[in-house]
Amino acid sequence: MLIREEEDLDPIKTQIFDAVVGFDEEQTLKAKRIQSKRLLHVRRAIEQRHEEMELSPYLDNESWFEE
C-alpha cells in the first residue's frame, strides 16, 4: 500500500487513495511517452532537413541537363 502503516484508515479509503495515486502516475507516464514521441519526430525532421540541404547540390534537377 502507498499509505503509511501508522495511519488508521479503513480499507476502502486506502484503496481509493491507492487508485488515485496510481491514476496520477499513469497520467504522468503517458504524458512523458507523448513528449518523447514528439521530440523524436522533431529530431527526425531536423535530421531530414540537414540531409536535404547536404544532398541538394547533387539532386539539383537543372544541373542534370547541363552536361
Secondary structure, 3 states (H helix, E strand, C coil): CCCCCCCCCCHHHHHHHHHHHHHHHHHHHHHHHHHHHHHHHHHHHHHHHHHHHHHHHHHCHHHHCCC
